[in-house]
């Protein structure tokens, strides 16, 4: 006998702002992935005779304090910043969703223990906890990933636990239990797939925040360091030159803000499109 799940709702089409965010994000990711072919100069190619040149036809975004082309550094820095965001969200979602789904389905003391652990982590301000961990560990990209992931996973655990608890009370899950289907199979085939949509929406909303947090840690000297190209590090290196050489810090800062904006509008569009209260059944 086969357990039949209810028909899934079809989401509405995303609005124009979300579509704009998606297109913008695709362009940003593509420019980072194809940086070796798009960049006009080599990565980390200092040219002392060309230092602090204003934006021009030969250097669209100008050059920095050691003569590196800023556009080139931004393209390569995008690889680092986006990779950090992807790694943080992957680790956070893997840990958080796993614990959350187990807590939501099992309930009882298992849920209580897992939720109390998440409460302990959530009791600390996320940025301060990230800073503390980054200070203890040696500054590096890996440190940034671990420091942010430790503060991010509890949110996914709470979200997943809430959704999984609701899914676990549905008729097709009860039917699977009555048929003697093992709990791990029920969780994998029924609970997890029907709990993942809110997590995907939250991931898109959180990506911008992760990029901003990673940039902040690098700005404070706790993340990426030379010769790695990273947006936050570029802002930190150019801050002292802002009043005289505005382009050194402005363009990396804009890269951070535009990427965070793209993720946020995409996430809002997904949340709007996937909201059950705004969907129709065909």
C-alpha positions, 0 to 999 in steps of 0.5 A: 500500500502506498501513502499518497501525499496531498497535491502540492500548491503551485507558487505564484510567479515572483514579482518584478523586484524579485526577478530583478534580484535573481538576474542581478545575482546571476550576473554577480555569481557569473562574474565571480566564477568567470573572473579569470576570463573577465578580469582585465589584469592578473589577480594580486598584480601590484604595479607601484608605478600605477598606484592610486590611479583614478578610474579611467578607460585602462582601469575602470575602477581605478587602482589601489595603494599598491597599483592593483586594478580594483575591478580585477580585485573585486571580481576575484574577491567575489569568489571569496565572499560568495564562497564564504556565504555558500559554505556558511549557509551549507554548514548552518543548514545541514546542522540546523535542519538535521537537528530541527527535523529530528526535534520536530518529529521526535518531540518530547525530551529530544525536542526539549534538549535540542531546543535548549541547546539552541537557546544557549547559542541564541542567548549570545549576540551573533556578531559578538559571538562570531567576533569572540570565536574569530579572535580565539582562532587564527584569522583566515577564511576558514575561521570566518566560516566557522565563526559565522556558522556557529551563530547561524545554525540555531535559527535553522534548527528552530525554523525546521523544528517548528515546520517539522512538528506541523508536518508530523501531524498530517494524515499521510505521516500518520498513515505511514506510521500505521503501516509500520514505516520506520521513523528514519524513512518517514523523516527522509521521505515525508517530513524533510521534503515538506519542511524544506521550503521555508528553509530555502527561503530563509537561506536566500534571505540570510545570504546577504547578512552572511556576506555583510558579517564576513566582510565585517570580520575581514574588515576587523582583521579577523578574516581573510588576509593578503594575498587573498582578495576579499571585499571586506579586506579591500574596504579595510585596506582602503578606509584611510584613503577614502577622503583623497582616493574615494574609489579605493573603498567605494567600489568594494563597498558597493559590491557588498551592498549590491550583492546583499540587496540582490539576495534580500529582494530575491528572498523576499520574492521567494517568501511572497511566492511560496507563502501558502496563503498566497498560492492557488491549487491547479 
